[in-house]
Amino acid sequence: MKLKDKVAVVTGAGRNIGEAIAHRLSKEGAKIAVVDLEADRAERVAGEIKAAGGEAAAFSADVSDEDAVKKLVADTVGALGRIDILVNNVAISDNKTIFDITKADWDKVMAVTLGSPFLMGKYCAEQMVTQGDGGNIINVASTSGWRGRPRALAYTAAKGGVINLTRSMAVQLAPHNIRVNSISPNKIGSPVGQADFDPTRPVKNLAGHPGEPDDMAEAVLFLVGEESKFIWGENLFVDGGCMAMEVS
Ligand SMILES: NC(=O)c1ccc[n+]([C@@H]2O[C@H](COP(=O)([O-])OP(=O)(O)OC[C@H]3O[C@@H](n4cnc5c(N)ncnc54)[C@H](O)[C@@H]3O)[C@@H](O)[C@H]2O)c1
């Protein structure tokens, strides 16, 4: 088991990509803080991890709220003892144009999609520095952070921010032996903000089909493990090759 005795915090772990990451890290021996705004989702996933023989604690928290984040970090350390790995997976999208989006929509998407990796990164990194033996942070970005889109504005700006937030976090946390990387997925499981997978959703990539949440979970496992120990401040695309294609 690659992550025995490690504690991993996974945000937005109540379904889809975050859920798969939580299960995969648990299978490698990590104790999981399953974090989601929706308590029933967090409790279901934590319950399934425990039923499979793993260790997990469910937390309902809004990871865009600073006081909630401070409490979440303290409660995780209280329940699981420490924090070695943080996966910043939460995001929401506006799915709007510059003409439709309101200032309130913009602020909300920025607070959750860009603000939560900052807040969770800040307070989890403080805990890792206190522990004194390094750590690992993954920020889930998106191909939407690399290109313009016709029907999303704040989300694309926030994800572009996540990509460079990752680099600055990597630079500032490297002296503490905390490695920070991002992953940019495209078309994995159900769309952001939706629970249902639509197999007819159009996909343009080299694989010829959408990805599965487990594809993301394997990438996270690689980036938090010893196999990637020389990869710092980098972005990994898990996108079926869509960023490699000419868009026509
Ligand atoms: N699904 C895709 O095809 C895709 C593509 C590109 C990028 N991504 C990225 O992958 C990540 C996961 O996407 P997903 O499709 O699994 O999302 P999802 O919407 O299915 O799940 C997100 C979870 O986060 C929770 N959440 C939302 N706001 C929260 C908050 N403020 N505090 C705590 N929990 C909150 C939700 O309750 C939900 O359970 C996101 O960062 C997303 O941008 C996904």
The ligand as a Tripos MOL2 file, in Angstrom:
@<TRIPOS>MOLECULE
LIG
   44    48     1     0     0
SMALL
NO_CHARGES

@<TRIPOS>ATOM
      1 N1        -16.6700   16.4690  -14.9110 N.am      1 LIG1
      2 C1        -15.8760   16.9280  -15.8760 C.2       1 LIG1
      3 O1        -16.0000   16.5610  -17.0560 O.2       1 LIG1
      4 C2        -14.7900   17.9200  -15.5460 C.ar      1 LIG1
      5 C3        -14.0870   18.5250  -16.6060 C.ar      1 LIG1
      6 C4        -13.0970   19.4530  -16.3060 C.ar      1 LIG1
      7 C5        -12.8050   19.7500  -14.9760 C.ar      1 LIG1
      8 N2        -13.5010   19.1550  -13.9730 N.ar      1 LIG1
      9 C6        -13.1580   19.5040  -12.6030 C.3       1 LIG1
     10 O2        -13.1360   18.3550  -11.7820 O.3       1 LIG1
     11 C7        -13.5810   18.6920  -10.4590 C.3       1 LIG1
     12 C8        -14.7210   17.7860  -10.0560 C.3       1 LIG1
     13 O3        -15.7610   17.9220  -11.0130 O.3       1 LIG1
     14 P1        -17.0790   17.0280  -10.9260 P.3       1 LIG1
     15 O4        -17.6530   16.9750  -12.2940 O.co2     1 LIG1
     16 O5        -16.7980   15.7470  -10.1950 O.co2     1 LIG1
     17 O6        -18.0150   17.9770  -10.0210 O.3       1 LIG1
     18 P2        -19.4460   17.6480   -9.3610 P.3       1 LIG1
     19 O7        -20.2600   18.8870   -9.5100 O.co2     1 LIG1
     20 O8        -20.0120   16.3620   -9.8690 O.co2     1 LIG1
     21 O9        -19.0850   17.4050   -7.8080 O.3       1 LIG1
     22 C9        -18.6030   18.4440   -7.0280 C.3       1 LIG1
     23 C10       -18.9340   18.1940   -5.5640 C.3       1 LIG1
     24 O10       -18.4570   19.3560   -4.8460 O.3       1 LIG1
     25 C11       -19.4260   19.7280   -3.8840 C.3       1 LIG1
     26 N3        -19.3050   21.1660   -3.6260 N.ar      1 LIG1
     27 C12       -19.6980   22.1760   -4.4470 C.ar      1 LIG1
     28 N4        -19.4300   23.3640   -3.8600 N.ar      1 LIG1
     29 C13       -18.8660   23.0880   -2.6580 C.ar      1 LIG1
     30 C14       -18.3800   23.9010   -1.6040 C.ar      1 LIG1
     31 N5        -18.4300   25.2460   -1.6590 N.pl3     1 LIG1
     32 N6        -17.8510   23.2850   -0.5070 N.ar      1 LIG1
     33 C15       -17.7890   21.9320   -0.4290 C.ar      1 LIG1
     34 N7        -18.2540   21.1120   -1.4050 N.ar      1 LIG1
     35 C16       -18.7840   21.6910   -2.5130 C.ar      1 LIG1
     36 C17       -20.7620   19.3510   -4.5070 C.3       1 LIG1
     37 O11       -21.7600   19.1740   -3.4960 O.3       1 LIG1
     38 C18       -20.4370   18.0820   -5.2820 C.3       1 LIG1
     39 O12       -20.7130   16.9140   -4.5300 O.3       1 LIG1
     40 C19       -13.9350   20.1770  -10.5160 C.3       1 LIG1
     41 O13       -12.8360   20.9500  -10.0860 O.3       1 LIG1
     42 C20       -14.2000   20.4160  -11.9770 C.3       1 LIG1
     43 O14       -14.0090   21.7670  -12.3630 O.3       1 LIG1
     44 C21       -14.4830   18.2650  -14.2370 C.ar      1 LIG1
@<TRIPOS>BOND
     1     1     2 1
     2     2     3 2
     3     2     4 1
     4     4     5 ar
     5     4    44 ar
     6     5     6 ar
     7     6     7 ar
     8     7     8 ar
     9     8     9 1
    10     8    44 ar
    11     9    10 1
    12     9    42 1
    13    10    11 1
    14    11    12 1
    15    11    40 1
    16    12    13 1
    17    13    14 1
    18    14    15 2
    19    14    16 1
    20    14    17 1
    21    17    18 1
    22    18    19 2
    23    18    20 1
    24    18    21 1
    25    21    22 1
    26    22    23 1
    27    23    24 1
    28    23    38 1
    29    24    25 1
    30    25    26 1
    31    25    36 1
    32    26    27 ar
    33    26    35 ar
    34    27    28 ar
    35    28    29 ar
    36    29    30 ar
    37    29    35 ar
    38    30    31 1
    39    30    32 ar
    40    32    33 ar
    41    33    34 ar
    42    34    35 ar
    43    36    37 1
    44    36    38 1
    45    38    39 1
    46    40    41 1
    47    40    42 1
    48    42    43 1
@<TRIPOS>SUBSTRUCTURE
     1 LIG1         1 GROUP 0 **** ****
